[in-house]
Amino acid sequence: QVQLTESGGGLVQAGGSLRLSCAASVHTISSYAMGWFRQAPGKERESVGAISRSGDRTVYADSVKGRFTISKDNANNLVYLQMNSLKPEDTAVYYCAARRVLVNSVPPLVASAYDPWGRGTQVTVSS
């Protein structure tokens, strides 16, 4: 199992940017696809995006395409979620999650495909 810890959340103004980090306590995350998910108060968890184990492929939810970018630093066991042009509706707790895979492939945007999960970091976007 990989232990995940998110950081970088905070309060930002609409239109601003924020970069979230996910640190993994394993020798290397090169064998893991990584996903980002979020959950707003009173709402169900939704996918944000995911990145393949090698970092060469990314997928995003329609709501964040063109604004959010996921990247992966396998050498340092870090995954990032760069969020630009933030909107109030982006306010949520953001979670990173890992998916152990044997081959590099396009990762799914399905929460049940990922285990384990980090404990989340709060992102609040003011209008």
C-alpha positions in Angstrom: 0.0 0.0 0.0 1.1 3.5 -0.8 0.6 6.3 1.8 -0.6 9.5 0.2 -0.5 13.0 1.7 -2.1 16.0 -0.1 -1.0 19.6 0.5 -1.3 23.0 -1.0 -4.9 23.7 -0.4 -6.2 27.1 0.8 -8.3 30.1 0.1 -8.0 31.8 -3.3 -9.9 34.4 -5.3 -11.9 33.4 -8.3 -9.7 33.5 -11.4 -6.7 32.7 -9.3 -4.4 29.7 -9.3 -3.4 27.0 -6.8 -1.1 24.1 -7.0 -1.9 20.9 -5.0 0.8 18.3 -4.2 0.4 14.7 -3.4 3.4 13.0 -1.8 3.6 9.2 -1.8 5.6 7.2 0.8 6.9 4.5 -1.5 10.2 4.0 -3.3 8.7 5.0 -6.6 5.3 5.9 -7.9 6.3 4.9 -11.4 4.1 1.8 -11.1 1.0 3.8 -10.2 -1.5 5.8 -12.1 -2.7 8.7 -10.0 -6.1 10.3 -9.8 -7.4 13.5 -8.3 -11.0 13.7 -7.0 -12.9 16.3 -5.1 -16.0 16.5 -2.9 -17.9 19.7 -2.2 -20.0 20.1 0.9 -23.2 18.2 0.7 -22.3 16.7 -2.7 -20.9 13.4 -3.9 -17.3 12.8 -4.8 -16.5 13.5 -8.4 -13.5 12.9 -10.6 -11.1 15.7 -11.5 -8.6 13.9 -13.6 -5.9 11.2 -13.6 -2.5 10.6 -15.0 -0.9 7.4 -16.3 1.9 5.6 -14.4 4.6 7.1 -16.7 2.9 10.5 -16.8 2.5 10.5 -20.6 -1.3 10.4 -20.6 -3.8 12.5 -18.7 -7.6 12.6 -18.6 -9.8 15.2 -17.1 -13.4 15.8 -16.2 -15.2 18.2 -18.6 -15.6 20.7 -15.8 -11.9 21.3 -15.5 -10.6 20.7 -19.0 -8.4 23.6 -20.1 -8.0 24.9 -16.5 -6.5 22.1 -14.5 -3.3 20.1 -15.3 -2.0 17.0 -13.6 1.7 16.2 -13.7 3.8 13.5 -12.1 7.4 13.5 -10.8 8.2 9.9 -10.5 11.7 10.6 -9.3 10.5 12.4 -6.2 7.2 10.5 -5.7 5.1 13.6 -6.3 1.9 14.2 -8.2 0.6 17.7 -8.8 -2.7 19.3 -9.6 -2.2 22.8 -11.1 -5.5 24.7 -11.0 -5.9 27.8 -13.0 -8.8 30.1 -13.6 -10.5 28.9 -10.4 -14.2 29.2 -10.0 -16.3 29.2 -6.8 -17.7 25.9 -7.9 -14.3 24.4 -7.6 -14.5 24.7 -3.9 -14.1 21.2 -2.4 -11.9 18.9 -0.5 -9.4 17.5 -3.0 -8.1 14.0 -2.8 -5.4 12.2 -4.5 -5.5 8.4 -5.0 -3.3 5.7 -6.4 -3.9 2.9 -8.8 -1.3 0.1 -9.0 -1.0 -1.0 -12.6 1.3 -3.5 -14.4 1.4 -1.7 -17.7 1.2 1.9 -18.7 -2.3 2.8 -20.0 -4.9 5.5 -20.0 -6.2 5.7 -16.4 -9.9 5.5 -15.5 -11.9 8.4 -14.0 -13.7 6.1 -11.6 -13.2 6.4 -7.9 -13.6 2.7 -7.2 -10.6 2.0 -9.4 -8.2 3.7 -6.9 -6.9 2.6 -3.6 -5.4 3.9 -1.4 -6.5 7.5 -0.9 -5.1 10.5 0.8 -7.0 12.4 3.5 -7.7 15.4 1.4 -6.9 19.1 1.3 -9.4 21.9 1.3 -9.7 24.3 -1.6 -11.9 27.3 -1.2 -12.5 29.8 -4.0 -14.1 33.0 -3.2 -16.2 35.1 -5.7 
